[in-house]
Amino acid sequence: MGDPLLAPILSRIEENPGRLAVVDGSGAWSRQELLCAADGYAAAIRESGVACKAIPLFCGRNKESVAAALGCLRAGRAFAPLS
């Protein structure tokens, strides 16, 4: 069945990958662009070798923060947003 938190998000992306996902002051990303950015974060987390189950995220209100949070989930980790 997959991750109960991640599965519905991925399902929505698959339904309409070109649909607008996030917008910030620097521009906008489609659902597919968001997923690509998130996968980059997920790969970096996996490659880091860090074994912690939760990743602290120093977040702003921007598309990179959304991608980083989704990337944590894609890497099988939880995240704790910090400001």
CORBELHU-V912725 format. One record per backbone hydrogen bond with DSSP energy under -0.5 kcal/mol. CO is the residue of the C=O (numbers start at 1). NH is the residue of the N-H. If there is no record, write none. Layout:
[[CO/NH] [CO/NH]]
This chain:
[[3/7] [5/9] [6/10] [7/11] [8/12] [9/13] [10/14] [11/15] [12/16] [16/19] [17/32] [19/31] [22/29] [24/27] [27/24] [29/21] [29/22] [30/34] [31/35] [32/36] [33/37] [34/38] [35/39] [36/40] [37/41] [38/42] [39/43] [40/44] [41/45] [42/46] [43/47] [44/48] [45/49] [45/50] [46/49] [53/78] [54/56] [55/80] [56/58] [57/59] [57/82] [60/62] [62/66] [63/67] [64/68] [65/69] [66/70] [67/71] [68/72] [69/73] [70/74] [71/75] [72/77] [73/76] [78/55] [79/81] [80/57] [82/59]]
